[in-house]
Amino acid sequence: MSASPPAVPSSALSVLAIAAMPGLFVLLWSTGFIGAKLGLPYAEPMTFLVLRFAIVAVLLALLAGLTGAPWPRDLRMAGHIAVAGLLLHGVYLGGVFASIYHGVPAGISALIVGIQPLLVAAAAGPVLGERVSPRQWAGLVLGLAGVVLVVWTKLGIGVGTPFGYALSVIALVGITIGTLYQKRYCPAVDLRSGSAIQFAATTVFLAPFALLFETRAVIWSGEFVFALGWLCIVLSLGAISLLFILIRRGAAARVSSLFFLVPPCTALVAFFLFGEQLSPLALAGMAATMAGVALVNLAPKA
């Protein structure tokens, strides 16, 4: 009778799970841009997001209640949680969805937002007291150069508009400030109750934009229902929770550098699903961002 294989220690499984989190986050986060591209033909951006955030807020509130999650003890902490949510969800996702709605390719919107590490690194020192090495600065600058090259080539051939690209820049500023704010003021918030507060606050924040500036018409096609379900469950519950866990476990500059990996992944999926193509110059820009990731993330030899 053959002996059964030795059981893997739970500590080893925990280490493997933690090691897999960055890669899983990049994959899931990349599909958010694809979900936006898939669903936006059937609903305007703020209407789409209000539906998504309202559903997620209800699901998370139910989850928090059923599992006995702790809620903030005072209004001050609840306010910090809500502000972080408005930045990470309202400004960031509102800008991304509006940008894609106004003609910016999903892969390029992902690339613009992908320069977030440069801004985080610039602010991490004075705001969080973290040290960013010269090698990391070089990587971040290289990544920025790659983004500029890609956007320049797209504008040169008339893809998207300056207004659409500006919306992606607004999204970039939102998630950069939100990442720093979340780490400084909400480092130990329960993900279930904290996220419920954030999505509820963002729903209230975005609703007037949908009421005042959009028709609020929704075409409930199969593609839209799939995109809405994917964004609610996989992105808002899965990827956002992973992001907060990574922010809590690592230095802000290194966590944010993961966003450099999202654009190539998004561009690859967008190529197969929507036919979005990149020129040789744009591909060179993508390669530059990948090199920037390596410089930021790879630890120097002892």
Buried (B, 14 or more C-beta within 10 A) or exposed (E): EEEEEEEEEEEEEEEEEEEEBBEEBBBBBBBBBBBBBBBBEBBBBBBBBBBBBBBBBBBBBEBBEEEEBEBBEEEEBBBBBBBBBBBBBBBBBBBBBBBBBBEBBBBBBBBBBBBBBBBBBBBBEEBBEBEBEEEBBBBBBBBBBBBBBBBEBBBEEEBBBEEBBBBBBBBBBBBBBBBBBBBBBBEEBBBBBBBBBBBBBBBBBBBEBBEEEBEBEBEEEEEBEEBBBBBBEBBBBBBBBBBBBBBBEBBBBBBBBBBBBBBBBBBBBBEEEBEBEBEEBBBBBBBBBBBBBEBBBEEEEE
